[in-house]
Amino acid sequence: MRRSFLLTLLPVLSALAVTAQVQAQIPSAEQILSQFKPTHYVEYDTPAANEIAACKVDVERGQGVAGFVVYGPAGQVLRRFTDTNGDNKADLFRYYRMGLEVYRDIDANKNEKPDQHRWMNWGGMKWGIDRNEDGAIDEWRVLSAQEAAQIAVESMAKNDVRGLASVLVSAEDLTAVKASPAISQQLLKAVGNPEGQLRQILTSTKALTRQTKWVRFDPSVPGLVPREDGKAGVDLTVYENAMAIVANGEAHELISVGEMIRIGEVWKLCGIPRPLDGGNAQIQVGGILMQPMLASGAVDAPPEMAKEMEDLLASLQTLDENSPSGNVTPAALANYNKQRADLIEKIIRVVPSEQERVQWIQQFADGVGAAVQTGQYNAGLKRLEALQEQVKSNDVLLGYVWYRRLMAEYAVRLQDPKEENRQQAQEWWLKQLQVFAERWPKTNDTSDAIVQLAISLELMGRVDDAKRWYTELVRDYAATNPGIRARGALRRLSLAGKPLELAGRSLTGQEISSKQYVGKVTLVVFWATWAKPYTDELPRLVGIHQKYQRSGFEILGVNLDADAAGIRDYLQKNGGNWQNIREAGGTDGKLARDFGIVSVPTMFLVDKSGRVAGAITPENLEAAVKTLLLGQPLEAIPRQGAVGTLPRRN
């Protein structure tokens, strides 16, 4: 219906000039904006109802193409619908956000139905093919690892088997990389019967529902599986034990995405994601592609040891094939993890080479450490402590195990019901992070440890100590995600007395700049709908805003939700309808990185001259606002009132 409407109007484009008669046939901005929508979800600009009258539609021609372009109130492009082959039928439908194209529907075979869908710029990098033109993606031509994980998890939450299957590794994929018969068999078995696997998962988890919101992808460093390993005919790029974070209201949940593999320009999953709650808390200790294997014909171990290794691997495979499912009790899950640890410890003792031994130890530490952090397997901490003693002669491996034992022990200590003991656990955690960072300054885990240390110190008000560690991150780990965020944190912590430079687009696509607030006392607050501390303090902020707005006080929000779908409902329910910048990418977006946002809410005050007066807490906000409205400086900069840390995988 939408495209047939446009097709009846495109013949006017054949006119040599836009005459008054032709102009009268051009659809209005309201018609185009209301009748045409992207086939698939993407965040794109649509003006508010009272702004549509200020939009305009122009005819566009050039180099054999013709079409309509819709401009917004500020002159920015909103839509561009084009006939690319001169048949007077639109075959390219483009949608824009903040002046950049974010999505296009393409009718590549010119039959008046879209068969390709591409995301770009703010929208991502997906490129999907809809072979039967029914509105669902059948295969992907370009797909990042983050987008593949998001599609899988969101499809599972919606019970969409077809969407899930589109990002699972297929027989064609394995043929393309020349996977060995054994690897192909294992991978296809892992992704087999996605409908049955999904049904079983959804009946035993509360972490995935239709209300579940995607938060972010949290992988480890990708690894290379060389073709010399005999698992494929080409080098493989693999994510091992990738994780994702989702939100259910105020609660955040971990989803084990597992192993992922890159096939050309497309990332695929090597198994069905598993929520780490209740009966689904099954921790995979290593995947299929990066599971240590015996080299055929190259084992120096005695025959009886090789036979023992073969038997242990077979036992491990059998155990995993019969892993707990459904409404399993914590005791049953703990027993499963114990049996698995028993087998891996035996494997470690009989592997024929030191390299394989190290690989098994690392996977054992990863899996048992993650299991402990679910709260379902505290006994695993003892195993990590014992393993730590066993690897003391290998300093690099010791650091690897030590860090995972540290995270597991911290999770166990935080389970103590006594508040004073949990406070002691926090102090212990800080000291241990510092010990690790100083003892192992060059590992892949070091930057993660330092950023956790700096964040914790900042939230405790120890800003100078936090700055010292942020500075070390910027100096030694500038290219890492922690290093990038640390650079922003140092900038934010040094804002006092400097002009604020903050700009972006509002929830309705309008340009907003902090310069518009010069002459007013302004509270800048970075917030998200999932941050309970912000929701708890919002009534206080609304009250102060209403009380002092006429005296020259304003609030400028920066929203950090990954998904904009629930923002309007949240504002209607809770208030906070001042101007809000909508930051693409949420907590991983540009503004969040530039200001080093480590917790939500993060707030600071700007005086009438447009200079940052200092960080602030809700408790002393009103007194600070009154002081600045009188033109007086703040006597002291209170510590930042950031109390809700960003969701992350420990």
C-alpha positions as CSV (number, residue, x, y, z in Angstrom):
1,M,0.0,0.0,0.0
2,R,2.7,2.4,0.9
3,R,4.7,1.8,-2.3
4,S,1.7,1.8,-4.6
5,F,0.9,5.3,-3.3
6,L,4.4,6.5,-4.3
7,L,4.3,4.7,-7.7
8,T,1.3,6.7,-8.8
9,L,3.2,9.9,-8.3
10,L,6.6,9.2,-9.7
11,P,5.7,9.8,-13.4
12,V,5.7,13.5,-12.6
13,L,9.4,13.2,-12.4
14,S,9.7,12.8,-16.1
15,A,8.7,16.4,-16.6
16,L,11.5,18.6,-17.8
17,A,10.5,21.3,-15.3
18,V,8.6,21.4,-12.1
19,T,5.6,23.4,-13.3
20,A,2.8,24.5,-11.2
21,Q,0.8,21.6,-12.4
22,V,3.5,19.1,-11.6
23,Q,4.1,20.8,-8.2
24,A,0.5,20.2,-7.3
25,Q,1.0,16.5,-7.9
26,I,4.0,16.2,-5.6
27,P,3.0,14.5,-2.3
28,S,3.2,16.6,0.8
29,A,5.7,16.0,3.6
30,E,2.8,14.8,5.9
31,Q,1.7,12.2,3.3
32,I,5.2,10.8,2.9
33,L,6.1,10.9,6.6
34,S,2.9,9.2,7.6
35,Q,2.6,6.6,4.9
36,F,6.2,5.3,4.5
37,K,8.0,3.4,7.3
38,P,11.2,1.2,7.2
39,T,10.6,-2.5,6.8
40,H,12.9,-3.2,9.8
41,Y,13.5,-1.4,13.0
42,V,16.0,1.5,13.0
43,E,16.1,4.8,14.9
44,Y,15.4,7.6,12.4
45,D,14.2,11.2,12.5
46,T,10.5,12.0,12.3
47,P,9.4,15.6,13.2
48,A,6.8,16.2,15.9
49,A,3.3,16.8,14.6
50,N,3.6,20.6,15.1
51,E,6.8,20.7,13.0
52,I,5.6,18.9,9.9
53,A,4.1,22.0,8.4
54,A,7.7,23.4,8.3
55,C,9.0,20.4,6.3
56,K,9.2,20.5,2.5
57,V,9.4,18.0,-0.4
58,D,11.5,18.6,-3.5
59,V,11.9,16.7,-6.8
60,E,15.4,15.4,-7.2
61,R,17.1,14.4,-10.5
62,G,20.6,13.6,-11.6
63,Q,22.7,11.0,-13.6
64,G,19.8,8.9,-14.6
65,V,18.0,8.9,-11.3
66,A,15.0,10.8,-10.0
67,G,12.9,10.9,-6.9
68,F,11.6,12.8,-3.9
69,V,13.6,14.2,-1.0
70,V,11.9,15.3,2.3
71,Y,13.6,18.1,4.3
72,G,13.0,18.7,8.0
73,P,12.3,22.1,9.7
74,A,16.0,22.8,10.1
75,G,16.7,21.9,6.4
76,Q,18.1,18.4,7.3
77,V,17.3,15.5,5.0
78,L,14.6,13.1,6.5
79,R,13.7,10.8,3.6
80,R,14.9,10.2,0.0
81,F,12.9,7.9,-2.3
82,T,14.5,7.3,-5.7
83,D,13.9,5.7,-9.1
84,T,17.4,4.4,-10.0
85,N,16.6,2.8,-13.4
86,G,14.2,5.2,-15.1
87,D,11.1,3.1,-15.0
88,N,9.2,5.7,-13.0
89,K,9.0,3.4,-10.0
90,A,10.8,4.0,-6.7
91,D,13.2,1.2,-5.9
92,L,15.4,2.8,-3.2
93,F,13.8,4.1,0.0
94,R,16.2,5.9,2.4
95,Y,15.7,7.1,5.9
96,Y,17.9,9.6,7.8
97,R,18.9,10.5,11.4
98,M,20.8,13.6,12.4
99,G,21.4,14.3,8.7
100,L,23.0,10.9,8.0
101,E,21.4,8.0,6.2
102,V,20.8,5.2,8.6
103,Y,18.7,2.7,6.7
104,R,17.5,1.8,3.2
105,D,15.0,-0.6,1.7
106,I,16.1,-1.7,-1.8
107,D,14.0,-3.3,-4.5
108,A,16.9,-4.8,-6.4
109,N,14.9,-7.0,-8.8
110,K,12.4,-4.1,-9.6
111,N,9.2,-6.0,-8.8
112,E,7.9,-3.3,-6.4
113,K,8.8,-5.3,-3.3
114,P,12.0,-4.7,-1.2
115,D,14.4,-7.6,-1.2
116,Q,17.4,-6.0,0.4
117,H,17.8,-4.0,3.6
118,R,20.8,-2.0,4.7
119,W,21.7,-0.2,7.9
120,M,24.5,2.4,7.9
121,N,26.1,5.3,9.9
122,W,24.2,5.7,13.2
123,G,22.1,2.7,12.3
124,G,24.9,0.1,12.2
125,M,26.3,-1.9,9.4
126,K,23.9,-4.7,8.7
127,W,23.0,-5.8,5.1
128,G,20.3,-8.4,4.9
129,I,18.7,-10.3,2.0
130,D,15.0,-11.2,1.9
131,R,14.9,-13.8,-0.8
132,N,11.1,-14.5,-0.7
133,E,10.2,-10.8,-0.1
134,D,8.0,-11.6,3.0
135,G,9.6,-8.9,5.2
136,A,12.0,-11.2,7.1
137,I,15.7,-11.5,6.6
138,D,16.7,-14.9,5.1
139,E,20.5,-14.3,5.0
140,W,23.1,-11.7,5.9
141,R,25.6,-10.2,3.5
142,V,27.3,-8.0,6.1
143,L,26.8,-8.4,9.9
144,S,29.0,-7.4,12.8
145,A,29.5,-9.6,15.9
146,Q,27.6,-7.2,18.1
147,E,24.6,-7.1,15.7
148,A,24.6,-10.8,15.3
149,A,24.5,-11.3,19.1
150,Q,21.7,-8.7,19.4
151,I,19.6,-10.3,16.6
152,A,20.0,-13.7,18.3
153,V,19.0,-12.5,21.8
154,E,16.1,-10.2,20.6
155,S,14.8,-13.0,18.4
156,M,14.8,-15.4,21.3
157,A,13.0,-12.9,23.5
158,K,10.3,-12.6,20.8
159,N,10.2,-16.4,20.2
160,D,11.3,-15.7,16.6
161,V,12.9,-18.9,15.5
162,R,13.5,-17.6,12.0
163,G,15.4,-14.5,13.2
164,L,17.5,-16.7,15.5
165,A,18.3,-19.2,12.7
166,S,19.5,-16.4,10.4
167,V,22.5,-15.8,12.6
168,L,23.4,-19.4,13.4
169,V,26.3,-21.0,11.6
170,S,25.0,-23.1,8.6
171,A,26.3,-26.0,6.5
172,E,27.0,-23.5,3.7
173,D,29.1,-21.4,6.1
174,L,31.2,-24.3,7.1
175,T,31.7,-25.3,3.5
176,A,32.9,-21.8,2.8
177,V,35.6,-22.0,5.4
178,K,36.4,-25.6,4.5
179,A,35.7,-26.8,8.1
180,S,36.8,-30.3,8.9
181,P,34.1,-33.0,8.9
182,A,34.5,-33.5,12.7
183,I,34.2,-29.7,13.4
184,S,31.3,-29.4,11.0
185,Q,29.5,-32.2,12.7
186,Q,29.9,-30.7,16.1
187,L,28.9,-27.2,15.1
188,L,25.8,-28.3,13.2
189,K,24.8,-30.5,16.1
190,A,25.2,-27.4,18.5
191,V,22.8,-25.3,16.4
192,G,20.5,-28.1,15.4
193,N,16.8,-27.9,16.1
194,P,16.8,-24.2,17.1
195,E,13.0,-24.3,17.6
196,G,13.2,-27.1,20.2
197,Q,16.2,-25.6,21.9
198,L,14.5,-22.2,22.1
199,R,11.3,-23.7,23.5
200,Q,13.3,-25.4,26.2
201,I,15.2,-22.3,27.1
202,L,12.1,-20.0,27.2
203,T,10.2,-22.4,29.5
204,S,13.0,-22.4,32.1
205,T,14.2,-18.7,32.2
206,K,12.8,-15.4,33.4
207,A,15.6,-13.5,31.7
208,L,14.1,-13.4,28.2
209,T,10.6,-12.1,27.7
210,R,8.9,-9.8,25.2
211,Q,9.6,-6.9,27.6
212,T,13.4,-7.7,27.7
213,K,15.6,-4.9,26.3
214,W,19.0,-5.3,24.8
215,V,21.7,-3.4,26.6
216,R,25.1,-4.3,25.1
217,F,27.5,-6.9,23.8
218,D,30.4,-7.9,26.0
219,P,32.9,-10.2,24.3
220,S,36.5,-11.1,25.2
221,V,39.3,-10.4,22.8
222,P,38.8,-12.2,19.5
223,G,41.1,-15.1,18.8
224,L,42.7,-16.6,15.7
225,V,42.4,-20.4,15.0
226,P,45.1,-21.0,12.3
227,R,44.4,-23.3,9.5
228,E,47.4,-25.4,10.6
229,D,45.3,-26.6,13.5
230,G,43.4,-28.7,10.9
231,K,39.9,-27.4,12.0
232,A,39.3,-25.5,8.7
233,G,41.0,-24.7,5.4
234,V,41.4,-21.0,6.3
235,D,42.4,-19.0,9.3
236,L,39.3,-18.5,11.5
237,T,38.5,-15.4,13.6
238,V,36.6,-16.5,16.7
239,Y,35.0,-14.9,19.8
240,E,35.2,-17.4,22.7
241,N,32.6,-17.2,25.5
242,A,31.0,-13.9,24.3
243,M,28.4,-12.5,26.7
244,A,25.5,-10.1,26.4
245,I,23.7,-7.9,28.9
246,V,19.9,-7.4,28.8
247,A,17.5,-5.4,31.0
248,N,14.2,-6.5,32.5
249,G,12.9,-3.4,34.1
250,E,15.5,-2.3,36.6
251,A,17.2,-5.7,36.7
252,H,20.1,-6.6,34.4
253,E,20.8,-10.2,33.2
254,L,23.7,-12.0,31.6
255,I,23.2,-14.0,28.5
256,S,26.0,-16.4,27.4
257,V,26.3,-15.9,23.6
258,G,29.1,-18.5,23.5
259,E,31.3,-19.0,20.6
260,M,31.1,-16.9,17.4
261,I,32.8,-17.2,14.1
262,R,33.4,-14.8,11.2
263,I,32.4,-16.0,7.8
264,G,33.5,-13.5,5.3
265,E,31.8,-10.2,6.3
266,V,29.3,-11.9,8.5
267,W,29.5,-13.1,12.1
268,K,27.6,-16.2,13.1
269,L,26.8,-17.9,16.4
270,C,28.1,-21.5,17.0
271,G,25.3,-22.3,19.5
272,I,22.1,-21.1,21.0
273,P,22.6,-18.2,23.6
274,R,21.9,-19.3,27.2
275,P,20.6,-17.0,29.9
276,L,22.7,-17.3,33.1
277,D,19.8,-17.6,35.5
278,G,18.2,-20.5,37.3
279,G,18.2,-23.7,35.2
280,N,20.0,-22.1,32.3
281,A,23.1,-21.2,34.2
282,Q,25.3,-23.6,32.2
283,I,28.8,-22.3,31.7
284,Q,30.6,-23.5,28.6
285,V,34.3,-24.1,29.5
286,G,35.6,-23.5,26.0
287,G,33.8,-23.8,22.7
288,I,34.1,-26.2,19.8
289,L,36.6,-24.3,17.7
290,M,39.0,-23.3,20.4
291,Q,38.8,-26.5,22.4
292,P,42.3,-28.0,22.7
293,M,42.7,-31.1,20.5
294,L,45.2,-33.8,20.2
295,A,47.4,-33.5,17.1
296,S,46.9,-36.6,14.9
297,G,50.1,-38.6,14.7
298,A,52.1,-36.0,16.7
299,V,51.6,-37.2,20.3
300,D,54.7,-38.0,22.2
301,A,52.7,-39.3,25.2
302,P,52.7,-43.1,25.8
303,P,49.8,-45.0,24.1
304,E,48.0,-45.6,27.4
305,M,48.1,-41.8,28.1
306,A,46.7,-41.0,24.7
307,K,43.9,-43.6,25.3
308,E,43.1,-41.9,28.6
309,M,43.0,-38.5,26.9
310,E,40.6,-39.9,24.3
311,D,38.4,-41.4,27.0
312,L,38.3,-38.2,29.0
313,L,37.3,-36.1,26.0
314,A,34.6,-38.5,25.2
315,S,33.3,-38.4,28.8
316,L,33.4,-34.6,28.7
317,Q,31.4,-34.6,25.4
318,T,28.8,-37.0,26.9
319,L,28.5,-34.8,30.1
320,D,27.9,-31.7,28.0
321,E,25.4,-33.4,25.9
322,N,23.4,-34.3,29.0
323,S,23.9,-31.0,30.9
324,P,21.2,-29.8,33.2
325,S,18.1,-28.2,31.6
326,G,14.6,-27.2,32.6
327,N,13.9,-26.2,36.2
328,V,17.1,-27.7,37.6
329,T,17.9,-27.1,41.3
330,P,21.0,-25.2,42.4
331,A,22.3,-28.5,43.9
332,A,22.0,-30.3,40.5
333,L,23.7,-27.4,38.7
334,A,26.6,-27.4,41.3
335,N,27.0,-31.2,40.8
336,Y,27.2,-30.8,37.1
337,N,29.9,-28.1,37.4
338,K,31.8,-30.3,39.9
339,Q,31.8,-33.3,37.5
340,R,33.0,-31.1,34.7
341,A,35.8,-29.6,36.7
342,D,36.8,-33.2,37.7
343,L,37.1,-34.2,34.1
344,I,39.0,-31.1,33.0
345,E,41.5,-31.4,35.9
346,K,42.2,-35.0,34.7
347,I,42.6,-33.7,31.1
348,I,45.1,-31.1,32.3
349,R,47.2,-33.9,33.8
350,V,47.5,-36.0,30.6
351,V,47.6,-33.5,27.7
352,P,50.7,-34.2,25.6
353,S,52.1,-30.7,25.3
354,E,52.5,-27.6,27.5
355,Q,50.7,-25.4,25.0
356,E,47.6,-27.6,25.3
357,R,47.9,-27.8,29.0
358,V,47.9,-24.0,29.3
359,Q,44.8,-23.8,27.0
360,W,42.9,-26.2,29.1
361,I,43.8,-24.4,32.3
362,Q,42.7,-21.1,30.9
363,Q,39.3,-22.6,29.8
364,F,38.9,-24.3,33.2
365,A,39.5,-20.9,34.9
366,D,37.1,-19.1,32.6
367,G,34.3,-21.6,33.1
368,V,34.6,-22.2,36.8
369,G,35.1,-18.5,37.5
370,A,31.9,-17.5,35.5
371,A,30.0,-20.3,37.2
372,V,30.9,-18.9,40.7
373,Q,29.8,-15.4,39.6
374,T,26.3,-16.7,38.9
375,G,25.9,-17.4,42.6
376,Q,25.2,-21.0,41.8
377,Y,28.6,-22.6,42.4
378,N,30.5,-21.0,45.4
379,A,32.4,-24.3,45.8
380,G,34.2,-23.5,42.5
381,L,36.2,-20.9,44.4
382,K,38.2,-23.6,46.1
383,R,39.0,-25.1,42.8
384,L,40.4,-21.8,41.5
385,E,42.4,-21.3,44.7
386,A,43.9,-24.8,44.2
387,L,44.6,-24.1,40.5
388,Q,46.3,-20.9,41.4
389,E,48.7,-22.8,43.6
390,Q,49.4,-25.3,40.9
391,V,50.4,-22.8,38.2
392,K,52.7,-20.6,40.3
393,S,55.8,-21.6,38.3
394,N,54.2,-20.0,35.1
395,D,53.9,-16.3,36.0
396,V,51.8,-15.4,32.9
397,L,49.4,-18.2,33.5
398,L,49.3,-17.4,37.2
399,G,48.1,-13.9,36.4
400,Y,45.4,-15.3,34.2
401,V,44.1,-17.6,36.9
402,W,44.7,-15.1,39.7
403,Y,42.4,-12.5,38.1
404,R,39.5,-15.0,37.6
405,R,39.9,-16.2,41.2
406,L,39.8,-12.6,42.3
407,M,36.5,-11.9,40.5
408,A,35.0,-15.1,41.7
409,E,36.0,-14.4,45.3
410,Y,34.6,-10.8,45.2
411,A,31.2,-12.2,44.0
412,V,31.2,-14.7,46.9
413,R,32.1,-12.0,49.5
414,L,29.3,-9.7,48.2
415,Q,26.8,-12.4,49.1
416,D,27.3,-11.8,52.8
417,P,24.1,-10.6,54.4
418,K,25.9,-8.2,56.7
419,E,26.3,-4.7,55.4
420,E,29.6,-4.1,57.2
421,N,31.1,-7.3,55.6
422,R,30.0,-6.2,52.2
423,Q,31.7,-2.8,52.8
424,Q,34.9,-4.7,53.8
425,A,34.6,-6.7,50.6
426,Q,34.6,-3.5,48.6
427,E,37.8,-2.3,50.3
428,W,39.3,-5.7,49.8
429,W,38.4,-5.6,46.1
430,L,40.1,-2.2,45.6
431,K,43.3,-3.4,47.3
432,Q,43.3,-6.7,45.2
433,L,42.8,-4.8,41.9
434,Q,45.7,-2.6,42.7
435,V,47.9,-5.7,43.6
436,F,47.0,-7.3,40.3
437,A,47.6,-4.1,38.2
438,E,51.0,-3.7,39.8
439,R,52.0,-7.3,39.8
440,W,50.9,-8.1,36.2
441,P,51.1,-4.7,34.3
442,K,51.1,-6.2,30.7
443,T,48.3,-8.8,30.5
444,N,45.1,-8.6,28.5
445,D,43.2,-8.3,31.8
446,T,45.2,-5.4,33.2
447,S,43.3,-2.6,31.6
448,D,40.0,-4.1,32.8
449,A,41.3,-4.3,36.3
450,I,42.6,-0.7,36.3
451,V,39.3,0.7,35.0
452,Q,37.4,-1.2,37.7
453,L,39.8,0.2,40.3
454,A,39.5,3.8,39.0
455,I,35.7,3.6,38.8
456,S,35.3,2.3,42.3
457,L,37.6,5.0,43.7
458,E,35.7,7.7,41.9
459,L,32.4,6.5,43.2
460,M,33.8,6.5,46.7
461,G,34.8,10.1,46.4
462,R,38.6,9.4,46.1
463,V,38.8,11.5,43.0
464,D,42.6,12.1,43.1
465,D,43.3,8.4,43.4
466,A,40.9,7.7,40.5
467,K,42.6,10.3,38.3
468,R,45.9,8.6,38.9
469,W,44.6,5.3,37.6
470,Y,42.7,6.9,34.8
471,T,45.9,8.6,33.7
472,E,47.8,5.3,33.7
473,L,45.1,3.8,31.4
474,V,45.4,6.7,29.0
475,R,49.2,6.5,29.0
476,D,49.6,2.7,28.7
477,Y,46.3,1.4,27.2
478,A,45.1,4.3,25.0
479,A,43.7,2.1,22.3
480,T,41.6,-0.1,24.5
481,N,38.0,0.6,25.5
482,P,39.1,1.2,29.1
483,G,41.7,3.7,27.8
484,I,39.2,5.6,25.7
485,R,36.7,5.8,28.6
486,A,39.5,6.9,31.0
487,R,40.4,9.8,28.7
488,G,36.8,11.0,28.9
489,A,36.7,10.5,32.6
490,L,39.8,12.7,33.1
491,R,38.2,15.3,30.9
492,R,35.0,15.2,33.0
493,L,36.8,15.4,36.3
494,S,38.7,18.5,35.0
495,L,35.7,20.4,33.7
496,A,35.3,22.7,36.7
497,G,35.9,26.3,35.7
498,K,35.9,25.5,31.9
499,P,33.2,26.3,29.3
500,L,30.9,23.4,28.7
501,E,30.9,22.0,25.2
502,L,28.0,19.7,24.8
503,A,25.8,19.3,21.7
504,G,23.5,16.7,20.1
505,R,20.0,15.9,18.9
506,S,16.9,16.0,21.0
507,L,14.4,13.1,21.2
508,T,12.6,14.6,18.3
509,G,15.7,15.3,16.2
510,Q,16.2,19.0,16.9
511,E,19.8,20.3,17.5
512,I,20.6,21.1,21.1
513,S,23.7,22.9,22.4
514,S,24.8,23.8,25.9
515,K,25.5,27.3,24.4
516,Q,21.7,27.8,24.3
517,Y,21.7,27.7,28.2
518,V,24.2,30.5,28.7
519,G,22.6,33.0,31.1
520,K,21.0,30.2,33.1
521,V,22.1,28.0,35.9
522,T,22.0,24.5,34.3
523,L,22.1,21.0,35.7
524,V,23.5,18.5,33.1
525,V,22.5,15.0,33.9
526,F,23.4,11.8,32.1
527,W,20.6,9.3,32.7
528,A,18.9,6.1,31.5
529,T,15.5,4.6,32.1
530,W,17.1,1.4,33.5
531,A,19.1,3.3,36.2
532,K,17.1,2.9,39.4
533,P,19.1,5.6,41.2
534,Y,18.0,8.1,38.6
535,T,14.4,7.1,38.9
536,D,14.6,7.3,42.7
537,E,16.0,10.9,42.5
538,L,13.8,12.1,39.7
539,P,11.0,13.5,41.9
540,R,13.5,15.7,43.7
541,L,15.0,17.0,40.4
542,V,11.5,17.7,39.1
543,G,10.6,19.6,42.3
544,I,13.7,21.7,42.2
545,H,13.3,22.4,38.5
546,Q,9.7,23.6,39.0
547,K,10.7,25.7,42.0
548,Y,13.6,27.6,40.4
549,Q,12.9,27.5,36.7
550,R,11.4,31.0,36.7
551,S,14.5,32.3,38.5
552,G,16.7,31.0,35.7
553,F,17.4,27.3,36.5
554,E,17.2,24.7,33.7
555,I,18.0,21.0,33.3
556,L,19.6,19.5,30.2
557,G,19.5,15.7,30.1
558,V,21.6,13.2,28.1
559,N,19.8,9.9,27.6
560,L,22.0,6.8,27.4
561,D,19.5,4.1,26.7
562,A,20.6,1.7,24.0
563,D,17.0,1.4,22.7
564,A,14.8,4.6,22.4
565,A,11.5,2.6,22.3
566,G,10.6,3.1,26.0
567,I,11.8,6.6,26.6
568,R,8.6,8.5,25.9
569,D,6.5,6.2,28.1
570,Y,9.1,6.6,30.9
571,L,9.0,10.4,30.7
572,Q,5.2,10.4,30.7
573,K,5.2,8.2,33.8
574,N,8.0,9.7,35.8
575,G,8.5,13.2,34.5
576,G,11.7,14.8,33.4
577,N,10.3,16.4,30.2
578,W,13.0,19.0,30.0
579,Q,15.2,19.0,26.9
580,N,17.1,15.7,26.5
581,I,19.9,14.9,24.1
582,R,19.5,11.4,22.7
583,E,22.9,9.8,22.4
584,A,23.2,7.0,19.8
585,G,25.0,4.0,21.1
586,G,23.9,4.4,24.7
587,T,26.6,3.9,27.3
588,D,29.0,3.0,24.5
589,G,28.1,6.1,22.4
590,K,30.4,9.1,21.6
591,L,29.1,11.4,24.4
592,A,29.4,8.7,27.0
593,R,33.0,8.0,26.0
594,D,33.9,11.7,25.6
595,F,32.7,12.4,29.2
596,G,33.9,9.1,30.6
597,I,30.5,8.2,32.0
598,V,31.1,5.3,34.4
599,S,27.8,5.4,36.3
600,V,24.3,6.7,35.9
601,P,23.2,9.2,36.9
602,T,26.2,11.5,36.4
603,M,25.5,15.2,37.1
604,F,27.3,18.5,37.2
605,L,26.2,22.2,37.4
606,V,27.0,24.9,34.9
607,D,26.9,28.6,36.0
608,K,25.3,31.5,34.1
609,S,28.5,32.2,32.1
610,G,28.4,28.6,30.7
611,R,31.3,27.4,32.8
612,V,31.1,24.1,34.8
613,A,30.8,24.9,38.5
614,G,31.3,21.4,39.7
615,A,29.9,18.0,40.1
616,I,26.8,17.7,42.3
617,T,24.7,15.2,44.3
618,P,20.9,15.4,44.5
619,E,21.1,16.0,48.3
620,N,23.0,19.3,47.9
621,L,21.6,20.3,44.5
622,E,19.1,22.9,45.8
623,A,21.6,24.7,47.9
624,A,24.1,24.8,45.0
625,V,21.4,26.1,42.6
626,K,20.5,29.0,45.0
627,T,24.1,29.9,45.4
628,L,24.8,30.0,41.6
629,L,21.5,31.9,40.9
630,L,22.8,34.6,43.3
631,G,26.0,34.8,41.1
632,Q,28.2,33.3,43.9
633,P,30.7,30.6,43.3
634,L,30.4,27.2,44.9
635,E,32.7,27.1,47.9
636,A,33.6,23.5,47.4
637,I,33.0,21.0,44.6
638,P,31.0,18.2,46.1
639,R,31.9,14.7,44.9
640,Q,30.0,13.3,42.0
641,G,26.7,11.7,42.8
642,A,27.0,8.8,40.5
643,V,25.6,5.8,42.2
644,G,24.4,3.4,39.5
645,T,27.4,1.8,37.8
646,L,27.1,0.8,34.2
647,P,26.1,-2.8,33.5
648,R,29.1,-5.0,32.7
649,R,30.3,-8.5,32.8
650,N,32.6,-9.2,35.8
